[in-house]
Amino acid sequence: SWRGLTLHFMFLLLIAVSIILYRNMFNNPFIHDDFFWLDSGKKISEGDFSGIFSLIAGRYCPAFIHFLFGACFKKLGLNYTWYHAISLSVHVLNGTLLYILIYLLFHDHLWALLAAFFFAINPVISNAILWPSAWVDLFAASGLLATLIFYKLFLDKGFKWLYALAFFSFMVSIFSKVVGIGLPVLLLFLEIVMISSF
């Protein structure tokens, strides 16, 4: 249908704009905190999991990010281009998740696509995309958005497996960065939106 073609075009445009905006980052070498994560990844890839539950700045435990760097170091080594490609892919994923969430809440494709588009080009979040150390932010956002989506679907459908997926997504977020602890406030907002829709 025409609407389906339009949605596909908009998603392709979202991906294209993201790649154009951040195309120069693929040539950027690792810097600063990247080496902390690469060292952790190297240890994990060699079977040393002793630091996977260590606290960052004494505040949070990004075990999921430690695991990711371990898996990536084992497969990618020090090829920074692929780490940047993962960052950009997760950024596009987050834009897509934002689209899905807004559409589920307000049933408006246009506003959902506009929100995803402006999210994709927002310079405020560029640091989270330009350096692999910021995977903590990218994946925390992915987990939060996925949690809200699955919880909304659970409220709509009532399937317990959706609730389980929401809980798993929350664990991804909370074990990426402590920002995930704000989920109860977001769920309260979601409940208010749901109640006001009746």
Secondary structure, DSSP 4 states (H G I P E B T S, - for coil): -HHHHHHHHHHHHHHHHHHHHTGGGGGPPP-TTHHHHHHHHHHHHTT--TTTTPPBTTTB--HHHHHHHHHHHHHHTT-HHHHHHHHHHHHHHHHHHHHHHHHHHH--HHHHHHHHHHHHH-GGGTHHHHSGGGHHHHHHHHHHHHHHHHHHHHHHH--HHHHHHHHHHHHHHHTT-GGGGGHHHHHHHHHHHHHHT-
